[in-house]
Amino acid sequence: MHPSQLVYDSDYTSKMNKYMTETLPTWLGHFEKLKGSLKLGEPRFFVSDELTHADTYMFYALDLNQRLLGDGILDDFPRLKNFKEEVANTPKIKAYLDSGRQPTFPNGKTAFLDNEANPAPGYGKADL
């Protein structure tokens, strides 16, 4: 589900459709089912009501995919959408997101997508 298979591939445009229609929905579906199944009930996060390292990584992966593919990617996955909002609103994560310290581009100069030379779709020079 991590978009690195796209952003570091010079032929990312030909692989984008398969990623969006097969790879991403499959993995989001797996994680949608997994969310809440590791503990009885509906915890705020994946395994409990306490934020873990695994939760922050999942948040990061979902955030990267939304950045590349748009906010609508979680519309069919309400547990994941709610999870991402819960993580984003925890005090320390919210403070970080509001601080402006988040990198403009999460990928290095060797990436073919979502870096300064080739921003993600929907990000123009005015957004930088």
Disulfide bonds with the S-S distance in Angstrom:
none
